[in-house]
Amino acid sequence: MRIYKQLLLLAASLLLAACAQEPLEQVLAGKTMGTSWSVKYIGNQEVTQEELTAEIQTELNRIEAAMSNWQEDSDVSKFNRLSQGCLLVSEDTVTVARASQTISQLSDGYFDPTVSPLIEVWGFGVGNQPPEEPEPELLESLLANTGYENFSVSDRQLCKNDADTHLNFSAIAKGYAVDQVADVLISNNIDRFLVEVGGELYGLGENSQNENWSVGVETPSFGWPQGVYSILHLNGNAVATSGDYRNYYELGDHTYSHILNPRTGRPVIHNAASVTVIHESTMMADGWATALLAAGPEEGIRLANKAGISAYMILRDGEEFTSTQSQYWPESTNNRE
């Protein structure tokens, strides 16, 4: 009995020692850009959760105030009201505008932040009301004023020549926000974390189990809940997914997704349900995921291969799903198939 008690004490001591050595994972969360944000982190105990939450929220509020289409005094809203000429904007807006033009050029225009008027007439913008299908003549007139060539960036100025050129950075701003939150954490000497804003993620270091951060790619099913289609692992990189299954509505026999084809001005109609991109920059992953989904299966994979983008595309095949990927998608990724 005495030996048994000694063994129990030894086991308890080892368990306590292991628990004492296991790093504590802390969680922060809040709201931004009409969605949520969250941070899991391990590290610096000198900064409190309240202090860190406040610093992150301040950063996110600043970004939203610059690029929101809903706030009338944002850089984007002021630019959209501008008849022509240039507007002095924040460095945040300049960075996102330049990145948008880069992705637009490399994706042959499938990423296009000037489709804002089309987003509105299809009911996915500020009004957010499912409309009747727009008349072809209206779509044609709106398409005439789209194209990334219709705006430019010079130093800290955003410029346009036509009053009908409007911007919407919603397909890239959340990714940019993730990167900025990551910078906040790093500046506070935290180097083990997972940041998420509206589903876009960046992971650095290892989690509390001393493993890379595991994140799931949703099964792109219409309605709730979505299951997990595949698992990815992050450490020093980002992942963003664009899908047609979250923001959509039905009119008659048709389902309309918020993902628009900038060439037709209409919601996409191909069988690609979602695109996931891994990149060192969450901002670039976010924008590229949208561009490749707008382009569709064949053209999207071609563009990803041409630009060196690590992309994974889930396709609808009747009631089932299949997948395809670019040549740069990592072989070690835990895909379903």
Contacts in CASP RR format, 6 or more apart in sequence:
PFRMAT RR
TARGET T0000
AUTHOR 0000-0000-0000
METHOD contacts of the structure
MODEL  1
MRIYKQLLLLAASLLLAACAQEPLEQVLAGKTMGTSWSVKYIGNQEVTQE
ELTAEIQTELNRIEAAMSNWQEDSDVSKFNRLSQGCLLVSEDTVTVARAS
QTISQLSDGYFDPTVSPLIEVWGFGVGNQPPEEPEPELLESLLANTGYEN
FSVSDRQLCKNDADTHLNFSAIAKGYAVDQVADVLISNNIDRFLVEVGGE
LYGLGENSQNENWSVGVETPSFGWPQGVYSILHLNGNAVATSGDYRNYYE
LGDHTYSHILNPRTGRPVIHNAASVTVIHESTMMADGWATALLAAGPEEG
IRLANKAGISAYMILRDGEEFTSTQSQYWPESTNNRE
22 208 0 8 1.000
23 42 0 8 1.000
23 43 0 8 1.000
23 192 0 8 1.000
23 208 0 8 1.000
24 42 0 8 1.000
24 208 0 8 1.000
25 40 0 8 1.000
25 41 0 8 1.000
25 42 0 8 1.000
25 207 0 8 1.000
25 208 0 8 1.000
26 40 0 8 1.000
26 41 0 8 1.000
26 42 0 8 1.000
26 49 0 8 1.000
27 38 0 8 1.000
27 39 0 8 1.000
27 40 0 8 1.000
28 38 0 8 1.000
28 39 0 8 1.000
28 41 0 8 1.000
28 49 0 8 1.000
28 52 0 8 1.000
28 53 0 8 1.000
28 56 0 8 1.000
29 36 0 8 1.000
29 37 0 8 1.000
29 38 0 8 1.000
29 39 0 8 1.000
30 36 0 8 1.000
30 37 0 8 1.000
30 38 0 8 1.000
30 53 0 8 1.000
30 57 0 8 1.000
31 37 0 8 1.000
32 57 0 8 1.000
32 60 0 8 1.000
32 61 0 8 1.000
32 63 0 8 1.000
32 64 0 8 1.000
32 177 0 8 1.000
32 197 0 8 1.000
33 60 0 8 1.000
33 63 0 8 1.000
33 64 0 8 1.000
33 68 0 8 1.000
33 170 0 8 1.000
33 173 0 8 1.000
33 174 0 8 1.000
33 177 0 8 1.000
33 197 0 8 1.000
33 198 0 8 1.000
35 174 0 8 1.000
35 197 0 8 1.000
35 198 0 8 1.000
35 199 0 8 1.000
36 197 0 8 1.000
36 198 0 8 1.000
37 56 0 8 1.000
37 60 0 8 1.000
37 177 0 8 1.000
37 181 0 8 1.000
37 195 0 8 1.000
37 196 0 8 1.000
37 197 0 8 1.000
37 198 0 8 1.000
38 195 0 8 1.000
38 196 0 8 1.000
39 52 0 8 1.000
39 56 0 8 1.000
39 181 0 8 1.000
39 185 0 8 1.000
39 193 0 8 1.000
39 194 0 8 1.000
39 195 0 8 1.000
39 196 0 8 1.000
40 193 0 8 1.000
40 194 0 8 1.000
40 207 0 8 1.000
40 213 0 8 1.000
41 185 0 8 1.000
41 190 0 8 1.000
41 192 0 8 1.000
41 193 0 8 1.000
41 194 0 8 1.000
42 190 0 8 1.000
42 192 0 8 1.000
42 193 0 8 1.000
42 207 0 8 1.000
42 208 0 8 1.000
43 189 0 8 1.000
43 190 0 8 1.000
43 191 0 8 1.000
43 192 0 8 1.000
44 188 0 8 1.000
44 189 0 8 1.000
44 190 0 8 1.000
47 188 0 8 1.000
52 184 0 8 1.000
52 185 0 8 1.000
52 188 0 8 1.000
55 184 0 8 1.000
55 188 0 8 1.000
56 181 0 8 1.000
56 184 0 8 1.000
59 177 0 8 1.000
59 180 0 8 1.000
59 181 0 8 1.000
59 184 0 8 1.000
60 177 0 8 1.000
60 180 0 8 1.000
60 181 0 8 1.000
60 197 0 8 1.000
62 90 0 8 1.000
62 92 0 8 1.000
63 92 0 8 1.000
63 173 0 8 1.000
63 176 0 8 1.000
63 177 0 8 1.000
63 180 0 8 1.000
64 71 0 8 1.000
64 74 0 8 1.000
64 173 0 8 1.000
64 177 0 8 1.000
65 71 0 8 1.000
65 73 0 8 1.000
65 74 0 8 1.000
66 74 0 8 1.000
66 75 0 8 1.000
66 76 0 8 1.000
66 89 0 8 1.000
66 90 0 8 1.000
66 92 0 8 1.000
66 93 0 8 1.000
67 74 0 8 1.000
67 75 0 8 1.000
67 76 0 8 1.000
67 92 0 8 1.000
67 93 0 8 1.000
67 96 0 8 1.000
67 169 0 8 1.000
67 173 0 8 1.000
68 74 0 8 1.000
68 76 0 8 1.000
68 77 0 8 1.000
69 76 0 8 1.000
69 77 0 8 1.000
69 80 0 8 1.000
69 116 0 8 1.000
69 125 0 8 1.000
69 126 0 8 1.000
69 168 0 8 1.000
69 170 0 8 1.000
70 126 0 8 1.000
71 77 0 8 1.000
75 87 0 8 1.000
75 89 0 8 1.000
75 90 0 8 1.000
75 93 0 8 1.000
75 158 0 8 1.000
76 93 0 8 1.000
76 167 0 8 1.000
76 168 0 8 1.000
76 169 0 8 1.000
78 87 0 8 1.000
79 87 0 8 1.000
79 89 0 8 1.000
79 151 0 8 1.000
79 158 0 8 1.000
79 160 0 8 1.000
79 166 0 8 1.000
79 167 0 8 1.000
80 116 0 8 1.000
80 166 0 8 1.000
80 167 0 8 1.000
82 160 0 8 1.000
82 163 0 8 1.000
83 163 0 8 1.000
84 160 0 8 1.000
84 161 0 8 1.000
84 162 0 8 1.000
84 163 0 8 1.000
85 159 0 8 1.000
85 160 0 8 1.000
85 161 0 8 1.000
86 154 0 8 1.000
86 157 0 8 1.000
86 158 0 8 1.000
86 159 0 8 1.000
87 157 0 8 1.000
87 158 0 8 1.000
87 159 0 8 1.000
88 156 0 8 1.000
88 157 0 8 1.000
89 97 0 8 1.000
89 156 0 8 1.000
89 157 0 8 1.000
89 158 0 8 1.000
90 156 0 8 1.000
91 156 0 8 1.000
92 176 0 8 1.000
92 180 0 8 1.000
93 158 0 8 1.000
93 169 0 8 1.000
94 153 0 8 1.000
94 155 0 8 1.000
94 156 0 8 1.000
94 158 0 8 1.000
95 176 0 8 1.000
95 283 0 8 1.000
96 169 0 8 1.000
96 172 0 8 1.000
96 173 0 8 1.000
96 176 0 8 1.000
96 283 0 8 1.000
97 113 0 8 1.000
97 151 0 8 1.000
97 153 0 8 1.000
97 158 0 8 1.000
97 167 0 8 1.000
97 169 0 8 1.000
98 153 0 8 1.000
99 172 0 8 1.000
99 176 0 8 1.000
99 283 0 8 1.000
99 284 0 8 1.000
99 287 0 8 1.000
100 111 0 8 1.000
100 113 0 8 1.000
100 148 0 8 1.000
100 169 0 8 1.000
100 172 0 8 1.000
100 287 0 8 1.000
101 148 0 8 1.000
101 153 0 8 1.000
103 111 0 8 1.000
103 172 0 8 1.000
103 284 0 8 1.000
103 287 0 8 1.000
103 288 0 8 1.000
103 291 0 8 1.000
104 110 0 8 1.000
104 111 0 8 1.000
104 112 0 8 1.000
104 113 0 8 1.000
104 147 0 8 1.000
104 148 0 8 1.000
104 291 0 8 1.000
105 148 0 8 1.000
106 303 0 8 1.000
106 306 0 8 1.000
106 307 0 8 1.000
107 288 0 8 1.000
107 291 0 8 1.000
107 292 0 8 1.000
107 295 0 8 1.000
107 303 0 8 1.000
107 307 0 8 1.000
108 295 0 8 1.000
108 303 0 8 1.000
109 147 0 8 1.000
109 148 0 8 1.000
109 262 0 8 1.000
109 263 0 8 1.000
109 291 0 8 1.000
110 261 0 8 1.000
110 262 0 8 1.000
110 263 0 8 1.000
110 291 0 8 1.000
110 292 0 8 1.000
110 294 0 8 1.000
110 295 0 8 1.000
110 299 0 8 1.000
110 300 0 8 1.000
110 303 0 8 1.000
111 148 0 8 1.000
111 171 0 8 1.000
111 172 0 8 1.000
111 262 0 8 1.000
111 287 0 8 1.000
111 288 0 8 1.000
111 290 0 8 1.000
111 291 0 8 1.000
111 294 0 8 1.000
112 146 0 8 1.000
112 147 0 8 1.000
112 148 0 8 1.000
112 262 0 8 1.000
113 148 0 8 1.000
113 167 0 8 1.000
113 168 0 8 1.000
113 169 0 8 1.000
113 171 0 8 1.000
113 172 0 8 1.000
114 145 0 8 1.000
114 146 0 8 1.000
114 147 0 8 1.000
114 148 0 8 1.000
114 150 0 8 1.000
114 151 0 8 1.000
114 165 0 8 1.000
114 166 0 8 1.000
114 167 0 8 1.000
115 146 0 8 1.000
115 168 0 8 1.000
115 260 0 8 1.000
115 262 0 8 1.000
115 265 0 8 1.000
116 166 0 8 1.000
116 167 0 8 1.000
116 168 0 8 1.000
117 142 0 8 1.000
117 145 0 8 1.000
117 146 0 8 1.000
117 164 0 8 1.000
117 166 0 8 1.000
118 139 0 8 1.000
118 142 0 8 1.000
118 143 0 8 1.000
118 146 0 8 1.000
118 260 0 8 1.000
118 265 0 8 1.000
119 125 0 8 1.000
119 168 0 8 1.000
119 258 0 8 1.000
119 260 0 8 1.000
120 126 0 8 1.000
120 127 0 8 1.000
121 131 0 8 1.000
121 134 0 8 1.000
121 138 0 8 1.000
121 139 0 8 1.000
121 142 0 8 1.000
122 131 0 8 1.000
122 134 0 8 1.000
122 256 0 8 1.000
122 258 0 8 1.000
122 260 0 8 1.000
122 266 0 8 1.000
122 267 0 8 1.000
123 129 0 8 1.000
123 130 0 8 1.000
123 131 0 8 1.000
123 249 0 8 1.000
124 247 0 8 1.000
124 258 0 8 1.000
125 168 0 8 1.000
130 249 0 8 1.000
130 251 0 8 1.000
130 256 0 8 1.000
132 251 0 8 1.000
133 251 0 8 1.000
133 254 0 8 1.000
139 264 0 8 1.000
139 265 0 8 1.000
139 266 0 8 1.000
142 265 0 8 1.000
143 264 0 8 1.000
143 265 0 8 1.000
145 162 0 8 1.000
145 164 0 8 1.000
145 165 0 8 1.000
146 262 0 8 1.000
146 265 0 8 1.000
147 262 0 8 1.000
150 160 0 8 1.000
150 161 0 8 1.000
150 162 0 8 1.000
150 165 0 8 1.000
151 158 0 8 1.000
151 159 0 8 1.000
151 160 0 8 1.000
151 165 0 8 1.000
151 167 0 8 1.000
152 158 0 8 1.000
152 159 0 8 1.000
152 160 0 8 1.000
153 159 0 8 1.000
158 167 0 8 1.000
171 242 0 8 1.000
171 286 0 8 1.000
171 287 0 8 1.000
171 290 0 8 1.000
172 283 0 8 1.000
172 286 0 8 1.000
172 287 0 8 1.000
172 290 0 8 1.000
174 197 0 8 1.000
174 198 0 8 1.000
174 199 0 8 1.000
174 200 0 8 1.000
174 286 0 8 1.000
175 197 0 8 1.000
175 200 0 8 1.000
175 238 0 8 1.000
175 240 0 8 1.000
175 282 0 8 1.000
175 283 0 8 1.000
175 285 0 8 1.000
175 286 0 8 1.000
175 287 0 8 1.000
176 282 0 8 1.000
176 283 0 8 1.000
176 286 0 8 1.000
177 197 0 8 1.000
178 195 0 8 1.000
178 196 0 8 1.000
178 197 0 8 1.000
178 200 0 8 1.000
178 201 0 8 1.000
178 202 0 8 1.000
178 238 0 8 1.000
178 282 0 8 1.000
178 283 0 8 1.000
178 286 0 8 1.000
179 202 0 8 1.000
179 238 0 8 1.000
179 281 0 8 1.000
179 282 0 8 1.000
179 283 0 8 1.000
181 195 0 8 1.000
181 197 0 8 1.000
182 193 0 8 1.000
182 195 0 8 1.000
182 202 0 8 1.000
182 203 0 8 1.000
182 204 0 8 1.000
182 282 0 8 1.000
185 191 0 8 1.000
185 193 0 8 1.000
185 195 0 8 1.000
185 204 0 8 1.000
186 204 0 8 1.000
191 204 0 8 1.000
191 205 0 8 1.000
192 204 0 8 1.000
192 205 0 8 1.000
192 206 0 8 1.000
192 207 0 8 1.000
193 203 0 8 1.000
193 204 0 8 1.000
193 205 0 8 1.000
194 201 0 8 1.000
194 202 0 8 1.000
194 203 0 8 1.000
194 204 0 8 1.000
194 207 0 8 1.000
194 213 0 8 1.000
194 215 0 8 1.000
194 234 0 8 1.000
195 201 0 8 1.000
195 202 0 8 1.000
195 203 0 8 1.000
195 282 0 8 1.000
199 240 0 8 1.000
199 241 0 8 1.000
200 238 0 8 1.000
200 239 0 8 1.000
200 240 0 8 1.000
200 241 0 8 1.000
200 282 0 8 1.000
200 285 0 8 1.000
200 286 0 8 1.000
201 215 0 8 1.000
201 234 0 8 1.000
201 238 0 8 1.000
201 239 0 8 1.000
201 240 0 8 1.000
201 282 0 8 1.000
202 234 0 8 1.000
202 236 0 8 1.000
202 237 0 8 1.000
202 238 0 8 1.000
202 239 0 8 1.000
202 282 0 8 1.000
203 213 0 8 1.000
203 234 0 8 1.000
203 235 0 8 1.000
203 236 0 8 1.000
203 237 0 8 1.000
203 238 0 8 1.000
204 234 0 8 1.000
204 235 0 8 1.000
204 236 0 8 1.000
205 212 0 8 1.000
205 213 0 8 1.000
205 235 0 8 1.000
205 236 0 8 1.000
206 212 0 8 1.000
206 213 0 8 1.000
206 235 0 8 1.000
207 213 0 8 1.000
207 214 0 8 1.000
211 233 0 8 1.000
212 233 0 8 1.000
212 234 0 8 1.000
212 235 0 8 1.000
213 233 0 8 1.000
213 234 0 8 1.000
213 235 0 8 1.000
214 231 0 8 1.000
214 232 0 8 1.000
214 233 0 8 1.000
214 234 0 8 1.000
215 231 0 8 1.000
215 232 0 8 1.000
215 233 0 8 1.000
215 234 0 8 1.000
215 239 0 8 1.000
216 228 0 8 1.000
216 229 0 8 1.000
216 230 0 8 1.000
216 231 0 8 1.000
216 232 0 8 1.000
217 228 0 8 1.000
217 229 0 8 1.000
217 230 0 8 1.000
217 231 0 8 1.000
217 232 0 8 1.000
217 239 0 8 1.000
217 241 0 8 1.000
217 274 0 8 1.000
217 276 0 8 1.000
217 312 0 8 1.000
217 314 0 8 1.000
218 226 0 8 1.000
218 227 0 8 1.000
218 228 0 8 1.000
218 229 0 8 1.000
218 241 0 8 1.000
218 245 0 8 1.000
218 274 0 8 1.000
219 226 0 8 1.000
219 227 0 8 1.000
219 228 0 8 1.000
219 229 0 8 1.000
219 314 0 8 1.000
219 321 0 8 1.000
220 226 0 8 1.000
220 229 0 8 1.000
220 243 0 8 1.000
220 244 0 8 1.000
220 245 0 8 1.000
220 273 0 8 1.000
220 274 0 8 1.000
220 314 0 8 1.000
220 316 0 8 1.000
220 321 0 8 1.000
221 227 0 8 1.000
221 245 0 8 1.000
222 245 0 8 1.000
222 248 0 8 1.000
222 255 0 8 1.000
223 245 0 8 1.000
226 245 0 8 1.000
229 314 0 8 1.000
229 321 0 8 1.000
229 336 0 8 1.000
230 312 0 8 1.000
230 333 0 8 1.000
230 334 0 8 1.000
230 335 0 8 1.000
230 336 0 8 1.000
231 334 0 8 1.000
232 239 0 8 1.000
232 276 0 8 1.000
232 278 0 8 1.000
232 333 0 8 1.000
232 334 0 8 1.000
233 332 0 8 1.000
233 333 0 8 1.000
233 334 0 8 1.000
236 280 0 8 1.000
237 278 0 8 1.000
237 279 0 8 1.000
237 280 0 8 1.000
238 278 0 8 1.000
238 279 0 8 1.000
238 280 0 8 1.000
238 281 0 8 1.000
238 282 0 8 1.000
238 285 0 8 1.000
239 276 0 8 1.000
239 277 0 8 1.000
239 278 0 8 1.000
239 279 0 8 1.000
239 282 0 8 1.000
239 285 0 8 1.000
240 276 0 8 1.000
240 277 0 8 1.000
240 279 0 8 1.000
240 282 0 8 1.000
240 285 0 8 1.000
240 286 0 8 1.000
240 287 0 8 1.000
240 288 0 8 1.000
240 289 0 8 1.000
241 274 0 8 1.000
241 275 0 8 1.000
241 276 0 8 1.000
241 277 0 8 1.000
241 289 0 8 1.000
242 259 0 8 1.000
242 274 0 8 1.000
242 275 0 8 1.000
242 286 0 8 1.000
242 287 0 8 1.000
242 289 0 8 1.000
242 290 0 8 1.000
242 292 0 8 1.000
242 293 0 8 1.000
243 257 0 8 1.000
243 259 0 8 1.000
243 273 0 8 1.000
243 274 0 8 1.000
243 275 0 8 1.000
243 289 0 8 1.000
243 293 0 8 1.000
244 257 0 8 1.000
244 258 0 8 1.000
244 259 0 8 1.000
244 267 0 8 1.000
244 268 0 8 1.000
244 272 0 8 1.000
244 273 0 8 1.000
244 274 0 8 1.000
244 293 0 8 1.000
245 257 0 8 1.000
245 273 0 8 1.000
245 274 0 8 1.000
247 257 0 8 1.000
247 258 0 8 1.000
248 255 0 8 1.000
248 256 0 8 1.000
248 257 0 8 1.000
248 258 0 8 1.000
249 255 0 8 1.000
249 256 0 8 1.000
250 256 0 8 1.000
256 267 0 8 1.000
257 267 0 8 1.000
257 268 0 8 1.000
258 267 0 8 1.000
259 267 0 8 1.000
259 268 0 8 1.000
259 290 0 8 1.000
259 293 0 8 1.000
259 294 0 8 1.000
260 266 0 8 1.000
260 267 0 8 1.000
260 268 0 8 1.000
260 294 0 8 1.000
261 267 0 8 1.000
261 268 0 8 1.000
261 294 0 8 1.000
262 294 0 8 1.000
268 293 0 8 1.000
268 294 0 8 1.000
268 296 0 8 1.000
270 296 0 8 1.000
270 297 0 8 1.000
271 297 0 8 1.000
271 315 0 8 1.000
271 316 0 8 1.000
271 317 0 8 1.000
272 293 0 8 1.000
272 296 0 8 1.000
272 297 0 8 1.000
272 313 0 8 1.000
272 314 0 8 1.000
272 315 0 8 1.000
272 316 0 8 1.000
273 314 0 8 1.000
273 315 0 8 1.000
273 316 0 8 1.000
273 321 0 8 1.000
274 293 0 8 1.000
274 313 0 8 1.000
274 314 0 8 1.000
275 289 0 8 1.000
275 290 0 8 1.000
275 292 0 8 1.000
275 293 0 8 1.000
275 300 0 8 1.000
275 311 0 8 1.000
275 312 0 8 1.000
275 313 0 8 1.000
275 314 0 8 1.000
276 289 0 8 1.000
276 311 0 8 1.000
276 312 0 8 1.000
276 313 0 8 1.000
276 314 0 8 1.000
277 284 0 8 1.000
277 285 0 8 1.000
277 286 0 8 1.000
277 287 0 8 1.000
277 288 0 8 1.000
277 289 0 8 1.000
277 292 0 8 1.000
277 304 0 8 1.000
277 309 0 8 1.000
277 310 0 8 1.000
277 311 0 8 1.000
277 312 0 8 1.000
278 285 0 8 1.000
278 310 0 8 1.000
278 312 0 8 1.000
278 329 0 8 1.000
278 330 0 8 1.000
278 333 0 8 1.000
279 285 0 8 1.000
279 288 0 8 1.000
279 309 0 8 1.000
279 310 0 8 1.000
288 304 0 8 1.000
288 307 0 8 1.000
288 309 0 8 1.000
288 311 0 8 1.000
289 311 0 8 1.000
291 300 0 8 1.000
291 303 0 8 1.000
292 300 0 8 1.000
292 301 0 8 1.000
292 303 0 8 1.000
292 304 0 8 1.000
292 309 0 8 1.000
292 311 0 8 1.000
292 313 0 8 1.000
293 313 0 8 1.000
295 303 0 8 1.000
296 313 0 8 1.000
297 313 0 8 1.000
297 315 0 8 1.000
297 324 0 8 1.000
300 311 0 8 1.000
300 313 0 8 1.000
301 311 0 8 1.000
301 313 0 8 1.000
301 324 0 8 1.000
301 325 0 8 1.000
301 326 0 8 1.000
303 309 0 8 1.000
304 310 0 8 1.000
304 311 0 8 1.000
304 326 0 8 1.000
304 328 0 8 1.000
305 326 0 8 1.000
305 327 0 8 1.000
305 328 0 8 1.000
308 326 0 8 1.000
308 328 0 8 1.000
309 326 0 8 1.000
309 328 0 8 1.000
310 326 0 8 1.000
310 328 0 8 1.000
310 329 0 8 1.000
310 330 0 8 1.000
311 325 0 8 1.000
311 326 0 8 1.000
311 328 0 8 1.000
311 329 0 8 1.000
312 323 0 8 1.000
312 324 0 8 1.000
312 325 0 8 1.000
312 326 0 8 1.000
312 329 0 8 1.000
312 333 0 8 1.000
312 335 0 8 1.000
313 323 0 8 1.000
313 324 0 8 1.000
313 325 0 8 1.000
314 321 0 8 1.000
314 322 0 8 1.000
314 323 0 8 1.000
315 321 0 8 1.000
315 322 0 8 1.000
315 323 0 8 1.000
315 324 0 8 1.000
322 337 0 8 1.000
323 335 0 8 1.000
323 336 0 8 1.000
323 337 0 8 1.000
325 335 0 8 1.000
END
